[in-house]
Amino acid sequence: MKAKLGIAPIAWWNDDLAELSDDVTLEECLRQASLAGFTGMETGRRFPMDMSELGPILDRFGISVCGGWFSGLLLDGDIEAEKDRIAQQMQFFIAAGAPCIVYGETARSIQGVRSAPLATKPVLTEDEMAAYGRKMSDFSDWCARQGMPISYHHHMAAAVETEAEIDLFMKHSSVPLLFDAGHLAFAGGDLMRVIDNHHARFTHVHTKDIRRAVIDELDRSGESFLDAVIKGAFTVPGDGDLDFEALVKALAANGYEGWFVVEAEQDPKVSPPLDMAIKGHKELMRVMDAAGYEVVK
């Protein structure tokens, strides 16, 4: 079993909350990620979307593109319009040799609205989820035919957040799934059960940890997803409350091979990104060894 370890730049620069960002260059971000031991990084707002410019920078630090977020609008939008919106990123990712584009549904989502309480997230009926699942399946199939598959990110404050919503979305679609431990735990889902039920559809994994005490104390009728982030709901493996050894062993037992990406947005002044990256990498290396994975570059 082979695994690759990557990290997201959200620990250095938060795209939704500019104040939760470290004042470092792209080169310094990559240097720190490489120093911590990672060989992949998802893209972020300071990445040039041109491999002729980005490629030499990545090569200097031994880093490859291991994914990156696309803010999808297909829930309320038109497939042809979404094809046009994703086209530039798709061509860039193909040139970069990325494994997938991370599709996050942002239509109706309140994940970036600090004034919107968690309890006001969008909720779909089964008929609405079925229609959405068909659209997403058609879009996903088209992306795969172009040479760049998507991996669907269930996400707090979005239409597919809870375990039940993931089950319903999987029932009504054929879309590959990104398994995000932190978002699922935040949403109250049973992580091991979701692995048992849907592992065959996993094509990407985010190893986001949580601070259970922070999440348990949230007032979901008055506080937003961004409020939770500011309070420190998320962290890296080894610094929170999730049992990544058990999770990674379950993924290995079900045949998952590919990228494990640390994606943990925090205040860099409170949780220095390099320190967090080193801690997360150390814990991932420990659990990868325990699960029998060979970590490759």
DRENZAMI-797843 format. One record per residue: residue in three letters; x, y, z of N, C-alpha, C in turn. Coordinates in steps of 0.1 Angstrom, whole numbers, plus 5000, padded with zeros to 4 digits. Layout:
N
ALAXYZXYZXYZ ...
END
This chain:
297
MET500849885000500050005000500950125000 LYS500650224991501450344990500550464993 ALA501250564999500650685003501550805000 LYS500950914997501751044995501151145005 LEU502051225010501651325021501751465015 GLY500651535016500551675011499951765022 ILE499951895019499451985029498752105020 ALA497852175027497152285020497752415025 PRO497752515017498352645021497452725030 ILE496252665033495252735042495852765056 ALA496852685060497552705073498352835073 TRP498752875061499553005059498653115055 TRP497753095046496853205041495453155040 ASN494553215047493153175047492453265036 ASP491753195027491153265016489853335020 ASP489153275031487953335035488053435046 LEU489153425054489453525064490853575063 ALA491053685056492353735053493153765066 GLU492453795077493153825089493853695095 LEU493353575091494053455095495053415085 SER496053495082497053465072498353515077 ASP499353435073500753465076501353555065 ASP502153645068502653735058503953675053 VAL503753565045504953505039504653485024 THR505753475016505653455002505253304999 LEU504953284986504753144982505953064984 GLU507153124981508353044982508653004997 GLU508353095006508553065020507552955025 CYS506352965020505352865023505752725019 LEU506252725006506752595001507952545008 ARG508852635012510052595019509652535032 GLN508752595039508352545052507652405051 ALA506852395041506152265038507152155035 SER508152185027509152095024510052055036 LEU510352155044511152135056510452035065 ALA509152055066508351965075508251825069 GLY508551805056508551665051507551635040 PHE506751735037505651715027506151725013 THR505651645004506051644990504951694980 GLY503751734986502651784978502051904985 MET501451994977500652104982499552134973 GLU498352154980497252204972497452344969 THR496752394958496952534954496152634963 GLY496552754962495852864970496052994962 ARG495553104969495453224962496753294958 ARG497953244963499153304959499953214949 PHE499253114944499853034934499553084920 PRO500653114912500353144898499753024891 MET498753044883498052944876498652914862 ASP499952904862500752884849501952794853 MET502052674848503152584851504452634847 SER504552714836505852764832506452864842 GLU505552924850505953004861506052934874 LEU505052844877505052774890505952654890 GLY506052584879506852464879508252474885 PRO509052574880510452584886510452614901 ILE509452684905509352714920509052584928 LEU508152504923507752384929509052284929 ASP509652284918510852194917511952224927 ARG512052354929513152404938512952344952 PHE511652324956511352274969510952124970 GLY510952054958510551914958509051894961 ILE508251994956506851984959506051974945 SER504951894946504051884934502651934938 VAL501851964928500452004930499651874933 CYS499051874945498351754949496851774950 GLY496351884944494951914944494752064945 GLY493552104947493152244949491652264947 TRP491252364954489752394955489152454943 PHE487952414939487152484929485852514936 SER485452644936484152684942483052664932 GLY482452544933481352504923480052574926 LEU479252594916477952654917476852574910 LEU477052444909476252354901474852334908 LEU474752344921473452324927472352414921 ASP472752534918471752624912472152664898 GLY473252614893473752664881473552574869 ASP474152614858474152534845475452464843 ILE475352344838476452254836477452324826 GLU476952374815477852434805478552554811 ALA477852634819478552754826479652704835 GLU479352594842480452534851481552484844 LYS481352424832482452374824483352494820 ASP482752604817483552724813484352774825 ARG483752774837484352824849485552734853 ILE485452604851486552524856487652494846 ALA487352544833488252504822489752544825 GLN489952674829491352714831492052634842 GLN491352614853491952534864492252394859 MET491352344851491552204846492752194838 GLN492952284829494152274820495452294828 PHE495352384838496552404847496852274854 PHE495852214860496052094868496551974859 ILE496051964847496551864838498051884836 ALA498452004833499852044831500652014843 ALA500052034855500752014868500851864872 GLY500051784865500051644869499351614882 ALA498351704885497651694898496651574897 PRO496351514909495551394909494051424907 CYS493651544911492151584910492051734913 ILE490851774910490351904914489351884926 VAL489551954937488651944948487452024945 TYR486251964943485052034941484352064954 GLY484152194957483352234968482152304964 GLU480952264968479752334963479552454972 THR479552574966479352694973478052764970 ALA477252714961475852764959475052734972 ARG474452834977473652834989474452815002 SER475752785001476552755012476752885021 ILE476852865034477052975043478452965049 GLN479352885043480652855049481552985049 GLY481253075040482053205040481353325045 VAL480253305052479353415057479453415072 ARG480253505077480453505092479153545100 SER478253605093476953645100475953535100 ALA476253425093475253325091475453205101 PRO474553185111474853075120474852935114 LEU475552845120475752705115474352645112 ALA473352675121472052615120471252655108 THR471752755101471052805089471552745076 LYS472352645076472952585064471852535055 PRO472052525042471052475033470752335035 VAL469452295033469052155035468252125023 LEU468552005016467851965004466951845008 THR465751845001464951725001465551614993 GLU465051494995465651384987465451404972 ASP464351464968464151484954465151594949 GLU465451694957466351794953467851734953 MET468151644962469451584963469551494951 ALA468551424947468551334935468851414922 ALA468151524921468451614909469851664909 TYR470251714921471651764922472651654919 GLY472451534924473351414922473451384907 ARG472351394900472451374885473251474878 LYS473051604882473851714876475351694879 MET475651664892477051644896477651524889 SER476851424887477451304880477751334866 ASP476951404859477151444845478451534844 PHE478451624853479651714854480951644857 SER480851554866482051474870482451384859 ASP481551324852481951234841482651324830 TRP482151444827482751524817484151564821 CYS484351604834485651644838486651524837 ALA486251404840487051284839487451264824 ARG486451284815486751264801487751374796 GLN487851484802488751584798490151554803 GLY490251464812491651424818491951474831 MET490951534838491151584852489851554860 PRO489851454868488751414876488551514888 ILE487351524893487051594905486851504916 SER487051554928486751474941485951564949 TYR484751524953483651604959483951624974 HIS484051744978484351774992483051805000 HIS482551705008481551735018482051845027 HIS481251935032481752055039480752105048 MET481252155060480452225070479852345063 ALA478552365066477752485062477352475048 ALA477552365041477152345027475952245026 ALA475552225014474352135012474651995015 VAL475851945013476251815017477251825028 GLU476751815041477551835053477551715062 THR476351665065476151555075476451415069 GLU476551325078476651185073475451145065 ALA474251175070473051145062473051215048 GLU473451335048473551405035474551335025 ILE475751295031476651225023476051095018 ASP475351015027474750895022473750915011 LEU472951025012471951055002472651094989 PHE473751174990474451224978475051104971 MET475651014979476350894973475250804966 LYS474050794972472950714966472550774953 HIS472550904951471950964939473051014930 SER474250974932475351024922476350914920 SER477250934911478350844909479650924910 VAL479651034918480751124919481851074929 PRO483151084925484151044935484151134947 LEU484451084959484351154971485651184978 LEU485851304983486951344991486451315006 PHE487251235013486951205027487651305036 ASP486951395043487551495052487151455066 ALA488151405074487851365087487351475096 GLY487951595095487551705104486151755101 HIS485851775089484451825086483451725090 LEU483651595087482651495091482551485106 ALA483651495113483551485128482851615133 PHE483151735128482451855132480951835129 ALA480551775118479151755115478451645123 GLY479251585132478651475140478551345134 GLY479251315123479151195116480051085123 ASP479750955119480450845124481550815113 LEU482750855116483850845106484050695101 MET484150605110484350465106483250415098 ARG482050445101480850405093480950455079 VAL481250585078481350645064482450575056 ILE483550545063484650465056484050335051 ASP483350265060482850135057481850145045 ASN481050245045479950255035480350315022 HIS481450395022481650475009483150465005 HIS483950385011485450385008485650364993 ALA484850284986485050254972485050384964 ARG484450484969484350614961485350714965 PHE486250684975487250784980488350794970 THR488650914966489750944957490751044962 HIS490451094974491351204980490951204995 VAL491951235003491651235018492251365024 HIS491451435032491951545040492051505054 THR493251515059493551475073493451595082 LYS492251645084491951755092491551705106 ASP492151755117491851715130490951825136 ILE490251785147489351885154489751895169 ARG489352015175489452025189488052015194 ARG487751895200486351865203485751965213 ALA486552015223486052105233485552235226 VAL486252285216485852405209484552375202 ILE484452265195483152235187482052215196 ASP482252145207481152115217480552245223 GLU481352345224480952465231480252565222 LEU480252535209479652635199478152645201 ASP477652765199476252785198475852795183 ARG475352675178475152665164473952755159 SER473152795168472052885164472553035163 GLY473753055168474253195168475553215162 GLU476353105161477753115157477953055143 SER478853105135478953065121480152965120 PHE480352915108481452825105482752905107 LEU482853025102484053115104484253145118 ASP483253165126483453185140484153065146 ALA483752945142484352825147485852815143 VAL486152855131487552845127488352945135 ILE487853065137488553165145488853105160 LYS487853035165488052985179488952865179 GLY489352815168490352705168489652565167 ALA488552555160487952425158488752315151 PHE489652365142490452265134491952275138 THR492652165136494052165138494652045130 VAL495952015131496551915124496551775131 PRO496651665124496751535131497851545142 GLY497451485154498351475165498251595174 ASP497451695171497251805179495751825184 GLY494851725179493451735182492951605188 ASP491751575186491051465193490651345185 LEU490951345172490651235163491751125164 ASP491351005163492250885163492650855148 PHE493650925144494050905130494750765127 GLU495250705138495750565136494650475132 ALA493550485139492350395136491850435122 LEU491750555119491150605106492050555094 VAL493350575096494250535085494350385083 LYS494250315094494250165093492950125086 ALA491850185089490650155082490650185067 LEU491350295063491450325049492350225043 ALA493450185049494350085044493649955042 ALA492849915052492149785051491249785039 ASN490749905035489749905024490449945011 GLY491749945011492449954998492750094993 TYR492550195002492850334997494350354995 GLU494650404983496050454980495950584974 GLY496950674978496950804972497350914982 TRP496751034980497151144988496451155001 PHE497151185012496651225025497151365027 VAL496151465027496551605027496151665040 VAL497051735047496751805059496151935055 GLU494851965059494252085056493552135069 ALA494252225075493852275088493952425090 GLU492852495088492952635089492952685103 GLN493952765107494052815120494652955120 ASP494653015131495253155132496853125133 PRO497553175123498953145123499753205134 LYS499153315140499853375151499753295164 VAL498653215165498453125176499052985174 SER498952945161499452815157500352825145 PRO501652855148502652885137502652775127 PRO502452805114502252705103503452605103 LEU504652645104505752555103505652455115 ASP505452495127505352405138504252315136 MET503052365132501952275129502152175118 ALA502852215108503152125097504152015101 ILE505152045109506051945115505251845123 LYS504451895132503651815141502751715133 GLY502051775123501151695115501851585107 HIS502951625101503751525093504251415102 LYS504751445114505251345123504151245127 GLU502951295130501851205134501451125122 LEU501351185110501051105098502050995095 MET503251025096504350925094504150805104 ARG503850845117503650735127502450645123 VAL501350705119500150625117500250555103 MET500950615094501150545081501950415083 ASP502950425092503750305095502950205102 ALA502150245111501250155119500250085110 ALA499850155099498850095090499450025079 GLY500750015078501449945067501550015054 TYR501450145054501650225042503150255039 GLU503550255027504850305023504650445018 VAL505250545025505050685021506050705009 VAL505550754998506450774986506350914982 LYS507350964974507351094969506651104956 
END
